[in-house]
Amino acid sequence: MLPDSSLNAAYWEQRYAASQTAWDTGAITPPLLDYFVQLGPPDARRILIPGAGRAYEAEYLHTQGWPHVVVVDVAAAPLADLHRRAPSFPEEHLLQQDFFALAPDTPYDLLVEQTFFCALKPKLRPAYARQAAQLLRPGGTLMGVLFDTTFSQPGPPFGGSREEYHEYFAPYFDFVHFETATNSLPPRSGRELFICLRKK
Ligand SMILES: C[S@@+](CC[C@H](N)C(=O)[O-])C[C@H]1O[C@@H](n2cnc3c(N)ncnc32)[C@H](O)[C@@H]1O
């Protein structure tokens, strides 16, 4: 069950159906791309991308040969779009599910965040940090970008600050990197943090 019905699967399906997807950059973004490039050749790492949307980063990793990339989204439409763009992406790695309902069976090594955290009601932020930690192995990494800005329109996206986010993640993670990204897309420049957190 989604914890907040007002931003439920139907809401997100409707956003995709109406092409109200301003968050969708149409390609992998530089902060994620640069991080993946420095990982080196593909290995057996288990990678989870929650609230993945059209998941250009999953398509990139798959094309590079990373074998275990799992994308999760409550909406069917973006997953179908990924399947259309990358037909050889394993269907069993396309999960139409609620991130908060994922069971921590086999832990992941890497969890990738981009505009999922900001799409959730802010009251869910502590639960996001807890669930991310539950799904990672000790020493596993939560990597990605978080908005460090406020928005004038009602959310989603919901803004926030580095100081606020620190509180949510500190109980579960060591902070390897938590600074303003230097390689953001121009509209996001100076307004997002690049985060690399290691599960305790
Ligand atoms: C703002 S979009 C971001 C999509 C993608 N990360 C990107 O950067 O293009 C938020 C996504 O999270 C999905 N979503 C919202 N709540 C979710 C939940 N509880 N579990 C899984 N996915 C969820 C939505 O369907 C939507 O695709």
The ligand as a Tripos MOL2 file, in Angstrom:
@<TRIPOS>MOLECULE
LIG
   27    29     1     0     0
SMALL
NO_CHARGES

@<TRIPOS>ATOM
      1 C1          9.3750   12.9960  -10.3590 C.3       1 LIG1
      2 S1          9.3030   11.3810  -11.0220 S.3       1 LIG1
      3 C2         11.0440   11.0130  -11.2000 C.3       1 LIG1
      4 C3         11.3400    9.9200  -12.2000 C.3       1 LIG1
      5 C4         12.8310    9.6540  -12.4430 C.3       1 LIG1
      6 N1         13.5350    9.3500  -11.2210 N.3       1 LIG1
      7 C5         13.4940   10.8030  -13.1610 C.2       1 LIG1
      8 O1         14.4160   11.4210  -12.6020 O.co2     1 LIG1
      9 O2         13.1060   11.0630  -14.3040 O.co2     1 LIG1
     10 C6          8.8630   10.4320   -9.5970 C.3       1 LIG1
     11 C7          8.6120    8.9780   -9.9300 C.3       1 LIG1
     12 O3          8.4060    8.2420   -8.7290 O.3       1 LIG1
     13 C8          7.3370    7.3310   -8.9290 C.3       1 LIG1
     14 N2          6.8010    7.0460   -7.5850 N.ar      1 LIG1
     15 C9          6.0970    7.8710   -6.7870 C.ar      1 LIG1
     16 N3          5.8340    7.2880   -5.6060 N.ar      1 LIG1
     17 C10         6.4090    6.0520   -5.6560 C.ar      1 LIG1
     18 C11         6.5260    4.9900   -4.7210 C.ar      1 LIG1
     19 N4          5.9970    5.0590   -3.4940 N.pl3     1 LIG1
     20 N5          7.2100    3.8880   -5.1000 N.ar      1 LIG1
     21 C12         7.7590    3.7940   -6.3400 C.ar      1 LIG1
     22 N6          7.6720    4.7750   -7.2530 N.ar      1 LIG1
     23 C13         7.0240    5.8990   -6.9250 C.ar      1 LIG1
     24 C14         6.4020    8.0470   -9.8770 C.3       1 LIG1
     25 O4          5.5530    7.1770  -10.5730 O.3       1 LIG1
     26 C15         7.3740    8.7660  -10.7980 C.3       1 LIG1
     27 O5          7.7150    7.9790  -11.9130 O.3       1 LIG1
@<TRIPOS>BOND
     1     1     2 1
     2     2     3 1
     3     2    10 1
     4     3     4 1
     5     4     5 1
     6     5     6 1
     7     5     7 1
     8     7     8 2
     9     7     9 1
    10    10    11 1
    11    11    12 1
    12    11    26 1
    13    12    13 1
    14    13    14 1
    15    13    24 1
    16    14    15 ar
    17    14    23 ar
    18    15    16 ar
    19    16    17 ar
    20    17    18 ar
    21    17    23 ar
    22    18    19 1
    23    18    20 ar
    24    20    21 ar
    25    21    22 ar
    26    22    23 ar
    27    24    25 1
    28    24    26 1
    29    26    27 1
@<TRIPOS>SUBSTRUCTURE
     1 LIG1         1 GROUP 0 **** ****
